[in-house]
Amino acid sequence: MKSDIIEGYKNLPDDFMWKVYGLGQRGAAKEIIYTQWQIIDELPEGGDVFYGLDFGYVHPLALVKVCHYQGANYVKQLIYKSGLTPSEIIREVKDHISDRKPVYCDAAEPKSIEELYRGGINAQPANKEVWPGILKVKSYPLFVHKDSKDIIRELQSYKWRKDKNDNVIDEPVKENDDALDAMRYAIFTHLHKPAFKVAVW
């Protein structure tokens, strides 16, 4: 892993990455991925608002609102339902979003994204990279609306995998993560600043 990336872990609100990769304290590793978050009564007024959507049918479809305000992310669960048809998805999403703010969706379903877009929703494909996406979420203070029961439940159980020697590895257990995927899609895609390459002539 590049040294500059590891050094960057010093600045994360959650010190897990720095302890494990910077200081080599494998015993200090925490299984729970998101450990630094708080429950709030209301989202702030103003700020940069955008949304994340994880498609599902057997698994629930999850729609999450994010408000980026004064260097922190405030999130609220809007939809968490299974068994929705394409037309029901459009109707449900439009019931919760009345503006043209971007909705970052699971890029593995371009047909569904196009259906939402044609239905009047500003649906866009999300960057689905997991590891850097998690790091991006962890790089900001995180506040969760008190009514977001499924986000809270998923945050409490979302864990890193372990190898055969019981060491935590940088890959999450893929279960109970529908709302957290939607949250990650939104935060990483909207707030990620790609590095610019300088052309050499």
Secondary structure by P-SEA (a helix, b strand, c coil): ccaaaaaaccccccccccccccccccccccccccccccccccccccccccbbbbbbccccbbbbbbbbcccbbbbbbccccccccaaaaaaaaaaccccccbbbcccccaaaaaaaaaacccccccccccaaaaaaaaccbbbbcccaaaaaaaaacbbbbbcccccccccccccccaaaaaaaaaaaaaccccbbbbbcc
